[in-house]
Amino acid sequence: MSTVVQEPAMADKGLKGGTLGLVAVIVIGVASTAPGYSLAASIGFVTDEVGVKAPFIMLFAFVPMACIAASFFYMNKADPDCGTNFTWGVRAFGPKAGWIAGWGCIVADLVIMPNLAGISGQYMVLLFSESAADNIYLTTSIGILFIVAMTWICWKGIELSARSQVLLLGTELVVLAIFAVIALAKSFGDGVTETVGDVTYQSVTPSLSWMSPTGLSSSGIIAGLVLAVFIYWGWDTCVSVNEESKDSSKTPGRAAVLSTLILLAIYLIVSYGAVSLLGPAFVTDNADEAIYQLGKVALPTWMVKLLVIAVLTSAAASCQTTILPATRTMLSMGSHGAAPAKLARIDRKRLTPDFSTWLFGAGSVLWYLMLVVVSNNTETDAYSASIAAVGMAIAVYYGLSGVSCIVYYRRHLTTSIKNFVLMGVLPGFGGTVLIYVFCKTVWDARNADYGYGTLFGVGTVLVIGTLLLLLGVPLMLWCSMKYPTFFSYAPDPPDTVPDPYGEDTLAAPLGTYTKGGRRGG
């Protein structure tokens, strides 16, 4: 059966198309990962697992994410819909799998928002008073203001979002580069010695062998991978703004791949600088604030504040860009009739999702307040557990994206070695790694001693992650009864899938094929 290739239905959603160029989309993708904050939060724990081999783990964790980026690249060629995983899942597996993939994206974005807002509030206070940064009421209040402000920016317009990202990301990357260069210069030079209590730390000369797995156990590599793989999460925001990008079927996919490469460069140079300045032991012993403590050694006193600003702008930028994919997934679900139509409402003046944006902002504030209240009134650290649980949601929707690419393009995989590798092997490897990470997280988090306390006798991380994901099942069943037309859609038949290297790469509009045959004929 042949398909008449035409512009997909996504053109009707009302977003401001053709606004973002390649550079702007890359900026949004890199900013969404919050590289400054991600490094500050993870480098100490990664180093604890693998020592000086932290750069290798950064490189190794990049591989599955680059493979998933390949699947985004090819799926976006066929269907540049702002719902991304949601619509791609429908095309590959059917409406139920697509609905759950979209839900996984929304859950991941919602779960991480309190952490980004909390870090923004904490580091804003830290700029003025180190002691006041422990005041939970003050930092929470400022964090909520950050959520409201970033929600307003996203609602105000995609151009304002892009311009603000250039400023925030630019500040962040310049400061990180200064820190890394000075740290490496000191390590290659005379070195640095620092005594804390009875322990003396010294610089270690950087070596290319740090990017080799030699000397590491398989368990150490896996543990480091589980910790590091999610510091790359967020680049997919570039694809979520595809309908607002120039050349929507190509630009976002290219930006996704380039974003992961830029992140790799950032993470490698900063991890080299961090581990070499005072050795891996110092990084491990100061895991909670390794970059900040290293900054005190590497930088002049006045420049240490810049590191605080880098983490602050990193969290604030990510807080803003995290809103984009969630609201556009909701917009797509509403517009395709998979969820209430109100989610598809567009502000006609600003050409941005109206109801979805403010709904997500309000939901983020409520989730943030609930976590803070539970954490401060019980022995359960629900706030930290929520952050740890985000990995489960990420693994679900990234893993499904990788598998979707293989299933969707299965007819083209055997036409050339290039297709087999780029549309089959790479997405398959990335999806497999993410699914494994999900299973390992579930297995480890089932134990009460996993950390962050327990709920119902089970690790809090598992309870939060599982409940939020499973909540999607009854919601999906409710939607299937309320919106039967969408749930009558069938996956795209293999012989109708366009050649990604052909003149026409766009698939037929979503819903062209139903369980009863092709709609309208």
Phi, psi and omega in degrees: 000130180261157182239136173282113184284130181210169178296126183298167182296347182300340181292346185267002187285339176097005177288162183277093185287158175066023185270321189257129174272181184301315182297316180298320181291321177298316179303315179297319181294314180292317181298326183295334179281346182053062184303320179297310179293318182301317178293316180300324185275337190243335188301323180294319183284326175294315179297326178299329181275323190232002177064227183291351181277012179307319177300324177298318180296322177299321178290316182294319180292335178294327187301305180297327179291322176295324178294319177293324177299325177297320179294322176297320181301312184283321179294325179291333176298320182279324186215085178283065180258139183294349176282349179038252186308324181299304183288326179293322177297322177297315182294325184273317189240340184118172188296324183292314178296319178297319179299315180293323177298317177296319178298320179300320178296314180297316180298313181301316181293320180293317184294325184278342184303314179300324180293315179296319178293319180297317178295319178300315179295316182296315183284335173296316178292322182299333177298331186249330182205118181292323182288325182289345181293346178269358180281103186297326181291320180291311183294324179293318179299315180292322178300319178296320178298324177296317179300314181298316182296316181290327175296318179297318180298316180296325179285327185295325179159149183291330179294318178297321178300314182294316181296319180294328179292323178301316180294311183294313182291321179301314178301314183299311185290324178298315181294317179298320179295317178299313179301311184295316181295315180295318179298317180291322179298317178294322182291320178284337181275233183282348181082172182228142175236134182222129178250125178237109185066237179262005185251132178249129180248145180227156177294153176237130181293124181300149181218146177295339179295344178292345177261016177247146181279359183302136179090353180262143175278158179297324179293323178294319179296315181295316179298318178295321179297315181300323180286321191269335188299328185275355174287348176270351183295137176128337182299337182293350175301329179302326181279334179292338178260024183300322183288347178256006183259155172287139182052066192299336181275349183239312186304310182298321179296317177297318180298323180298314180294314181294325179298317180295325178292318178297317179298319178302314180299316179298311185293325180292311184293321180288322179293323175298313180297318183294314184287326185279331189302310179228017178085162184295331182297320180295318180297317180293317182292341178240040188305323185290335181213046186300313183297320180296314181292322177294325178299324178297331180274319187278327191249155171300156184306317183293336182275344178299324177300330180294326176295320177298317179296322180298316179292321179299310180294328178297310181294319180295318179296317180291325176302319180289311185287340176292332179292326186299306182294324181296313183290327179283331172294316178297319177301314181296317180297319178291321183289329179271003177078024179265351183205174181309137183298337181300332179295338182269004183293132182246137173287114188293338179277317185265344180058043176233158176301127185269286184300317183298319182296311182288329176296316180293320177299315179295319178297322179295317179297314180296318179296318178300310181297319180297317180295318180296316180297313181297316182294328183268353181238004176221176177274001180267125178273073183296329181298307180291324179297324179297321179296315180295328183286343183299330180301327180295316180292320179298314181300323181295307187279332173289317180300316178297327179295317179298313181292323180301320181298316180296312183295317184294316184264019187303329180290335183265351186296328185265006181278340177197157177297322179302312179297319182299319182284309188285327182254353181241295185296310184295306177300325179295317179295313180300315179297320180296316179298316181293321178294321177297316179300320177299312181296320180293320178297316179298316182296314182290321186284350180291337182282141180295335182268015179294334180121161176072013176087187182228156171227124181060030178080005181239152179307134184300324180301314181294320181297310182296310182299315182291314182298317181294319179291316181291336177301333179294334183293305178296326177296319178295318179296321177297316179295325181295329177280324184280327184233067185296333182300311180299318184282002172267355179296150176244156175301153178296129177300142184305325184282358177256354183287124184290154176288121182295347178250008179277180180291322178247113182256352186279135177281168175295156180307145178302133181096000177299324182251131180238172181295342178263006182119186181290132181293132177079011177169000000 
